[in-house]
Amino acid sequence: MKGLKTFSRGGIHPHGRKNLTNKKEIVTADIPETLIVPMAQHLGAPAEVVVAAGDEIKEGMLIGKPAGFISAAVHSPVSGTVKEITDVYLANGMKSSAVVIEKEEGFIPAEKTKSDSWKSKTPQELIEIVKDSGVVGLGGATFPANVKYMVPKGEKAEYLIINAVECEPYLSADHRLMLEKASELIEGLRIISKMVEPEKVAIGIEINKPDAIEIMRKQAEAENFDLEVVPLKLKYPQGDEKQLIKAVTGREVPSGGLPIAVGCVVSNVGTVNAVYEAVALGKPLYERTVSVTGLGVKNPGNFLTRVGTPISSLLEACGGIIDNPAKVVVGGPMMGFSIYDLDTPVTKGTSGILILTDEESGSGSRTACLSCGRCVSVCPMGLNPTKMFKFVDHDDYDSAMQNNLMDCKECGCCAYACPANIPLVQGMRLGKKMARKKKVS
């Protein structure tokens, strides 16, 4: 691995456990009879419900309109009847209004026909299609993609960087997308390139995915698309856009700044596929690939899943749970959220569902800080996690903010390295929430 690119500061290398699913092809999950579709599936303002109980709706129909500039449309994943409008709690603890849909009897998903009409459209027209299709970043942040692709006046996107790192342990959905949909991804890159107009297009892939590196190189060459495939050293959290930019270009995004400040636009490989489907197939974002894995599930796999599908339904598709799991996590083990309700619905941001045993999730009881400095040495943002945590723990949010709390990416490196089992990430999340609530700057 000598000479491979990576970011320079901090980072860890947790056990991957990707072998549970990375050799398994994506399977289309069965659609449940009832789906629960939240309006808060993206960063920013939740969508506004535009249907009512009793309405007959069709697959792909708009059921939630954007409620602001940073917001995203929500579409029905099936044809059926709106049973009710209710409130649900999402995996991250957020309460959201949701449209409960009863699937119509005998529902068959619509076939989508590919069109090249996008080639004659302007960049702004393509951005509007992405907006109207409710496409958001599928790497975890769920930032509205149309906003990301609107390069501000006076700025220039020198690099369009595709994030295919998938550095979180267990997850392999992006890996499988590259192996199974390389051609679609290249067309998606052409579409995004027309919107962003970059000078260079690069895709960062960690070296533990040699088959994906090879297939993306070959597909780009076969389709005469100028794509720089960048093999990256194994290192978490290389999938964070700031660390990925550093690894690929050597540039460092300033504190509080956005990637465009250093001439970069970053997009997840799953988002590229969603853009392709929205623009070339006319298909809104109402399904995504989810890794259902962990030693606590009988048959782990990757599933193309409709948004609104209860997690319990996916677990049935995997043959169920082995004994009593120690923890159920939505997302990856580093940045995901533990849940207690298996009827929590899949959203646009659900990259994985992990059923973890005691062996996988076990940690000792919390002790006093040992002042060992491990959390500082592994922090990719160069922060002092234990210092910030102490401020938050004593309700001193002003001091936490003055020590750059908002620069924390909540990646979990500090908690992973902490021998005292201090809940550092939870502390950072709480600190940010309370600082915003109290309007601390």
N, C-alpha and C positions, 0 to 999 in steps of 0.2 A: 504493500500500500504506500510505499515511499513515493513522494512526489505528487500525490493526489491533492487536489485543492480542498480546502476547508476554511472555516472561520478560525480566527486566531485566539480568541479569549474564552476561557472556561469550557463548559460542555462536559458531557459524560457519555458512557457507552453501556446502556443497560442491555440485558439479555433480550434478543429479538423475538423469539418464539413465533416468527413468521411462517415457519415450516408447517404450522397447523393448517394454513389456508393458501399459501402462495402457489401451490401446484394445482389448486382446484379451480376449474373454470367457473365463470359467473353463471349462476342459475337464476332464472326468473321466479321470484317468490309468488306463491298463491296470493290472490287478493282476498282479504277477509270480507265478511258480509257487512261489517260496520267499520268505517274509518273516521278518525278524529283528526281534523286538519286545523292546526293552530294558526293564528294570525301573526305570531311573533316567531318567525323562522329565520330572521335575518338581523343584522346589526341596524340599529336606528329605530324609528317609530314603527310600531306594529301596524299591519295593514288594517283597513276598515272593512268590516263585513258588508257585502253588497247583496246578500241573499237572505231569505227568511225561511223559517220553519214551514215545511210543506211544499217548497219550491222543487220543481223537477229540473235537474241540471244535467249537463253533458260533460263527458271527459274533456279536460282542457279548458273548461269554461272559467272565466274570472269569478272568483268568490270573495276575494279581498283585494281592494285597490290600495296602492301606495298612499301613505298618510303624510308624506313630506319628501324633501329632496333625498334624504338618507332613509329610504324605505324600499319595500319591494312588493310586487304583486304576488298574490297567491291564487292558484288554480285548482280546480277539482281534479283529483286523481282518477275518478271513475264517473260513470253515468249513474244516476240514481236520484234519491229523494233526500232533501235536507230534513233530518229528523228533529234537530234542535240546534240552537246556538247556546253554547255553555262556556264555562271557564274551566281550564285545566292547568295543572302544574307541569312544567317542562322539566327535563333532566337537570337543568342548571338552577332549578328552584324558582324560576320566573313564572308568574301567573299570567296566562294568556287566554283571550277569548278564542273559541274554536268552533268550527262548523262540523257537526256530526252528520255523516252521510251514510245512508243505507244504500248499498249497491243494488242496482236494478237486477232483477232476475234474468239470468242468461247473459249477463254482460260479457262482451268480447272486446278486448282492447282494439282501438282503431289502428289500421295499418298506415304507416307514414311513408309518403313518396318523396324521394330526394329531388330537390330542384337546385339549379345553378343560377337562378334569377338574382341571387345576392350579388353576383359579380358586377351587375350594372347599377347597383345602389351606391349612394354616397356613404361616407363614414358616419355621418349623423343619422342617416336612415337605418343603418345597421345597429347603431347604438340604441335607437328607439325600439327596434325589434327585440334586442336583448332586454331592455327595460320592460317592455310589454309582456315578455315571456317569464318575468320573475327570476331571472338568473342571478345567483349570488355566488360568492366564493365558497367552494365546497371543501376547502382545506381546513375549515374550522372556524374562521372568523366570520363567515357569511356576510361579508361586505357586499352591497349591491354592485354587480359587475359593471353596469352601465356607467356608474359614477367613476369607477376606477379607470375605465377606458376613455373618459373625457379628459384628455391632456390639457391642462390649463393654458391659456394664451400666454405666450412668452416662454413657455417651457418646451423641452424637447425630450422625447423618449428615445434615448440612444439604444437602450436595451429593452427588449421584451424577454423576460426570464420566466420560463415555465417551471413551476415547482413540482417535481416528480420525486422528491426526496423520500416522503413517507417514512420519516425517522421514528415515529412512535412505534414501540413494540406491538406485536400482534397484528397490526393492520396491514392488509395487502390489497385493498380494493383498487388503489391507483396502479399498483404493479400489474394487476390483472387487466386493467383498462388498456395499458400500453401493449400488452401481449395480444389482446383480442381485438383492439380497435385502433391500431396504429394508423391506418389510412384515414379514418374519421378524424383522428387527432391532428393529422397534418392539414386536413381541410379546415379544421377549427382554427389552427394557427394562421392559415391564410386569411381567414375572416377577421381574426383579432388584429392581425398585422395591418389590414386595411383600415381598421378603426384607429389604431394607435400610431401607425406609420413609424415604426422603429428603424434604426439603422442596422441593428443586429438582433437576431432571435437565438436564444440559447435555452437549453433544457438541462437542469441539474438532476442527476440520478445517482444515488449512492451505489457504491461498488458491490453491495450485496444483491444487486439486481442485474447481473451481467447479461441475462437474456433480454431484458428490457432495453439496456444500452445498445445491444446489437440490433434489435428489431427497429428501434427508432432511427438509428443511423441508416440502416438499409432502406427503410420506408422513405426517409427524407431524400436519399439519393435517387431512389426509383421514381419519385414524384418531382424531382428537380426543385426541391425546396431547400433554401439555404438555412440550415439549422445546425448550430453548434451543440453537439451532445457533450456535456461536461461530466465525466465520472468524478464522484466526490468520495472523500474518505468517510468511513462510518463515524458519525459523531452527532449526538443529540444536543441541542435542538436545531439541527441544520435546516429543518423545514420552516423555521421562522423566517419571514421574508428579509429581515435585516441581516440575519446570519447567512442566508442564501446569497444575498447581494454581495456581502463581504467575500464569500467563498468563490463566487463566479467572476466578479469584477475587481475585487480588491478595494472597492469603495465602501465607505462607512456612512450610513444614514445618521444625521445629527440627532441629538436628543430632542424629542418632540416633533421631529421632522417626518416627512413621508418619502417613499422611495423616489418619487419624481424629483425630489431635491437633488439627487445624485444621478438623474437621467435614466431612472429605471421604472418599469411597470412590471409587477409580478403577478402571475396568475397560476392557480393550481391546475394540475392536469385534468382533474375531474371537471373543473369549470370549463376548460377548453372543450371537453366533450359535450357539456351542457350548451355551450355557445353553438357548436356545430348542429346539435339537434334543434335548437331554437331557430337558427337562421336557415339551415339547409333542409330541415324536415318540417319546420313550422310547429314544433312541439314545445310547449311551455315546460318549465322545470317542475314536474310533479312526481318524479321518481329518481332514485339514485342507487348506487351500489354500496352495500353495507357489509362489512366483515363481521360475521357472527362467530366468535371464537373464544378460546380459553379452555383450560383443562376440565372445566366444570360442565361443558356442553358435549353431548354425545357425538355429533357429526358436524364439526366446524365447517364453515364455507363462506363464500361470497355470494350475496343475493341482490339482484336488481329488485328494489323494493319501492312500492308506492308510498309517497308521503302520507302520513296519517295511519299507517299500519301499526297496530299495537305491538309492542315488543314481544308479548306473549305469543303472538301469531308466528313471528320469526323463529322463536325458540322451538315451537312445534315442528317447523320445517327442518330443524336440525336434530330431530329425534328427542328433544327435551333435555332436561338438566340432569346431571349425575348427582345423586344424593342432594344434600343441602349446600348450596354454594355459600362461600364466605362473603362474597360481594358481587353485585351486578353493576357494571360500569358502562355508561354511554359515552362513546369516544374512545380515546386511547388511555392506557393506564397512567400516563404522566399528566395529562391535561383534562382527562374526562371527569365525569360526575357520577358518583354512586347514587343509585336509585333504590327505592323500596317498592314501587308500584310497577308491576310488569305490564300494566295496560298503558303506561306512558307511550305516546306515539312517536314514531319515526318522523324526523323533520329533515329539511334540506341540509342541516348541519350534522346529521347523524352519520359519522364515518364508520363507527363500529359499535358492537354490543359485546361486552366481555363478561363471561361467566367465570369468575375466579375462585379457585379453591383456597383453603388455608395456606397451602404450600406457596401459592403465588402472591397472595395479598398480605400474609402475616407480617406484623411489625410489633416491636416491643412497646412497652408503656413509655410515656413521655417522662423525661428527667430534666433536670436543670441544664441550661446551656453550658457546654464544656469549654467554650471559647477556643475551639480547635481551628477555626478558620476555614473549614472545608466548604461551607456554603459560599464564602467569598471567592474561593479559588475556582469553583465550578460555575459561578454565575456568568452567563455569556454577555450580560449587559454591564459588567464591571461594578455591580452594586454591592452593598453590605446588607444582606438579608437579615441577619440576626439583629443588627442595629435597628433596622426599620421595624422588625417584628416587635421589639421591645417598646418602641414608640407607640405602635398600634395597640399593643397589649395594655398600655397605660393611658389609652384614649388621647394621646398626644399626636393628633393627626397633622397639625401644623409642622411639627418636626419631621414626621414621616415624609410629608410632601417636600420639605426642604432637602431631604436626602434622596430625592428622585424616585419616590414611590411609583409615580405614573410611568416610569421607564420599565418597570417590572413587567415581563412578558407572561408571568404565571406558568412558566414552562415546567416547574417542578424539580429542576436540577438541585436546588438547595435542599429541599425536603428529602430527595433521594439520597443525598450525601450526608445528611445529618445523623450522627450516631445517637443523639438524644431524642430522636423521634418527635421533634418539635413541629407542629403543623404550620410551617412557614408559608406555604402557598395560601392556605385558608386565611391566614393572617393578612397577607397582601390583598386578597380579594375583599376582605372585610374593611381594611383600611381605605381602599379606593372607594368602596361604597359609602362609607361614613364621611369621607372627605368631600365627595360629591354632594351628599345630603346636607352637610354643613357649609357647603360652598367654600371650602378651604382651597386656596390657590398656591 
